[in-house]
Amino acid sequence: MDSSGRGGYRATSEYTRDTAYIPDRITRGGRRPEFGPVDGELWPVEPGRYRLIAAKACPWATRTLIVRQLLGLEEMISVGMPGPVHDQRSWTFDLDPGGVDPVLGIERLQQAYFARFPAYPRGITVPAIVDVPTGGVVTNDFPWITHDFFFEWHEFHRADAPDLWPTDLREEMEPVMRRIYTEVNNGVYRCGFAGSQEAYDAAYDRLWTALDWLEERLATRRYLMGDRLTEADVRLWTTLARFDPVYHGHFKCNRQKLAEMPNLWGYARDLYSLPAFRDSTDFAQIKAHYYVVHSDINPAQVIPLGPDLSTWLDPTDRDRL
């Protein structure tokens, strides 16, 4: 998500996301990766060299925090967390003493971008990985950050780390994740930033078609791909966690609440029971970000007191699946 809070722009009445990220990759020995594009520089995997900058308010950044913890990379890749509310220039480190990141020594993430690209023309986005020795940004290409955490940092994973990309499921995972991204992760933004009634109506229909598909899929599967937790679950989770606190009202995705869809609601609470998901989720920061930063949608910047979040701790019976 960029420093406007949108992660994109509205070229027409339909919301369009700007996906021109820094395409660099961090790989074993700086080698050419087996999967994905190589449109930028290749950096070597080196424990302790890189710092992940990820705000808990941002869904794209939350993905990286969850995967980092699931895989046990906490000692390999340090993390810096900006606060939930930023200005037009950049995310800031207002959660840290003195408002300065203790490792990078900067007040704004923008400084790391400018350290490498002095005239960087695009939004200052999280997540971003920063090269600690130089203080310059390496990449902000969030889909490949978590992918490479799994494939390229594999030798540093915790012994009991989950297999987030099972070989026998990868072919099936790809279209599922693609649909989640286009129709759900991005679909809520398409509703929230629609510039006309026609664009909103179309976005709303697309979103709920996808959510109904997921509700049906999860009726017979504990996780999206069956009985195993995968990267697909991480990618869906971040939207579900924000649905009732933000997207239902703020983005007008209000046909139903997540809590009114039994399979998705049980599935979301099942994931929340796992430390990596729960530790990476801060509902107060999530609400503060969307309701304050999106002042064109919420001019008064009033943050709602609801909904009741204690129900996230209610037990589920998802293990029966």
Buried (B, 14 or more C-beta within 10 A) or exposed (E): BBBBBBBBEEEEBBBBBBEEBBBBBBBBEEEEBEEBEEEBEBBEBBEEBBBBBBBBBBBBBBBBBBBBBBBBBEEBBBBBBBBBBBEEEBBBBBBBEEEBBEBBEBBBBBBBBBBBEEEBEBBBBBBBBBBBEEBBBBBBBBBBBBBBBBBBBEEBBEEEBBBBBBEEBEEBBEEBBEBBBBBBBBBBBBBBBBEEEEBBEBBBEBBBEBBBBBBEBBEEBBBBBBEBBBBBBBBBBBBBBBBBBBBBBBBBBEBBBBBEBEBBBBBBBBBBBBEBBBEBBBBEBBBBBBBBBBEEBBEEEEBEEEBEEEEBEEEBEBEEB
